[in-house]
């Protein structure tokens, strides 16, 4: 054999070994397809349940189609992955059928586990594991043998009875009085008048604001309930809020209002915790109005009581005398305080920000007397948008449940890999479980990732692990400045990537083209491979620009067709654009 031929053979063997090692490192069965494509992973993201036969049949048909189009993997996310032991046999049978279908179609099956941001499925096992916001020394009074909130909130002209022309007395930031905002004496829910807003874009086409605001003087670390009556007629708008804004600029509540295009008078509710603010700006209105008419009336603000109270060691509850000198005992002076609807409204894992608070009765022989004033300190869950709740990453029981989930998913599904669902963690760092550790939220998250990785590696050794990008991206949710929802501190997640192991592949959903390349470089510099999670119910061809941004950056290993709306009509177009 000539030296040239020998060299060629050595290079060929070396190339084959490198390719083999690359596949081993990824740990996935899609080897053959990886040989013919620059993108080893071509996945779809599917949130589904398989219990109904119709869902099973639809999912099977989708898998057949995307496999024929050239996809070689699917990430499955299912609320029921946390409740496998409570489900009927038909559910497991459906997943076994799907497991075999994926094998036949040579589709990698990746299971979404470890729900750290959208934690409702985990909390269905124990709602009290939600991260708690603190209430400190809230005033209560004993009335008719029960503990009753005892705080008056000084809101002015909540019924919109008094106006100066078309500006309601006591309110500020009234947008375009006489054009957008009006006093209305013919349509009202109570009293003699209401506040009407209409035709927003006609008079304010640039910003499309229609708002009214009042500053409230409140105590820090208290929880309040706001309710208001609303009526609409042909109302078209986005970003409609009842919003509480703290004196430091932090938004204190995040709830989606169920406002319809046309509806009769309806009572709407939000809750908020003042945190460290003593002055709160209460806003009503829209930041993106278009057309039609909306009426506001009868605004009320009151203490929220024990709504969504949390009961575990890391969220202690204390009732004291008004002076604080005497601490009263649960089970001796008053009955156990629990909200049966915490994380159970209407079923396990679901939450509402407002419902009727629990009534707490005194017990026979109580040291508390009728009319006595007391102080209550406790913690409550915070609900974000449409019922999303984050778990406390510092409570040991969370990891017991995560370990059990990993075992159940491994035994029932035999996945080819796991996607850790660390995504948009919007409340953390306030309760005693977190505070006594002396760690920042970023340090708590870094520790959490390491523990989740250890659980999965111990449960199912050798399987590849993946994780969403946003909580570890300094250009996304891990920024160095500013508040992040209701997480404690400013820049609370900055540095969380320090706990991210190099052998975890990042599923990158940085959609901002202005910072995407920086994000890609950030994770590549950490040594993490990346999969680009594009589409997001927009133009499927935009994945081309994502791949352009990734040129020259090592470790980009694939793309994932990602839809939140369940729209899989553009899979072929997406993959074609990604070639």
HELIX and SHEET records of a PDB file:
HELIX    1   1 UNK A    3  UNK A   26  1                                  24    
HELIX    2   2 UNK A   31  UNK A   35  1                                   5    
HELIX    3   3 UNK A   53  UNK A   69  1                                  17    
HELIX    4   4 UNK A   79  UNK A   82  5                                   4    
HELIX    5   5 UNK A   84  UNK A   86  5                                   3    
HELIX    6   6 UNK A   89  UNK A  104  1                                  16    
HELIX    7   7 UNK A  120  UNK A  123  1                                   4    
HELIX    8   8 UNK A  127  UNK A  129  5                                   3    
HELIX    9   9 UNK A  200  UNK A  203  1                                   4    
HELIX   10  10 UNK A  396  UNK A  413  1                                  18    
HELIX   11  11 UNK A  432  UNK A  435  1                                   4    
HELIX   12  12 UNK A  441  UNK A  459  1                                  19    
HELIX   13  13 UNK A  470  UNK A  472  5                                   3    
HELIX   14  14 UNK A  496  UNK A  499  5                                   4    
HELIX   15  15 UNK A  516  UNK A  526  1                                  11    
HELIX   16  16 UNK A  540  UNK A  542  5                                   3    
HELIX   17  17 UNK A  543  UNK A  550  1                                   8    
HELIX   18  18 UNK A  571  UNK A  578  1                                   8    
SHEET    1   A 9 UNK A  41  UNK A  47  0                                        
SHEET    2   A 9 UNK A  73  UNK A  77  1                                        
SHEET    3   A 9 UNK A 108  UNK A 113  1                                        
SHEET    4   A 9 UNK A 417  UNK A 420  1                                        
SHEET    5   A 9 UNK A 464  UNK A 468  1                                        
SHEET    6   A 9 UNK A 504  UNK A 508  1                                        
SHEET    7   A 9 UNK A 530  UNK A 535  1                                        
SHEET    8   A 9 UNK A 556  UNK A 562  1                                        
SHEET    9   A 9 UNK A  41  UNK A  47  1                                        
SHEET    1   B 6 UNK A 327  UNK A 328  0                                        
SHEET    2   B 6 UNK A 318  UNK A 321 -1                                        
SHEET    3   B 6 UNK A 373  UNK A 381 -1                                        
SHEET    4   B 6 UNK A 132  UNK A 143 -1                                        
SHEET    5   B 6 UNK A 146  UNK A 149 -1                                        
SHEET    6   B 6 UNK A 360  UNK A 361 -1                                        
SHEET    1   C 2 UNK A 163  UNK A 164  0                                        
SHEET    2   C 2 UNK A 167  UNK A 168 -1                                        
SHEET    1   D 4 UNK A 181  UNK A 184  0                                        
SHEET    2   D 4 UNK A 194  UNK A 198 -1                                        
SHEET    3   D 4 UNK A 279  UNK A 303 -1                                        
SHEET    4   D 4 UNK A 210  UNK A 217 -1                                        
SHEET    1   E 5 UNK A 181  UNK A 184  0                                        
SHEET    2   E 5 UNK A 194  UNK A 198 -1                                        
SHEET    3   E 5 UNK A 279  UNK A 303 -1                                        
SHEET    4   E 5 UNK A 223  UNK A 246 -1                                        
SHEET    5   E 5 UNK A 263  UNK A 273 -1                                        
SHEET    1   F 2 UNK A 254  UNK A 255  0                                        
SHEET    2   F 2 UNK A 384  UNK A 385  1                                        
SHEET    1   G 2 UNK A 427  UNK A 428  0                                        
SHEET    2   G 2 UNK A 486  UNK A 487  1                                        
END                                                                             
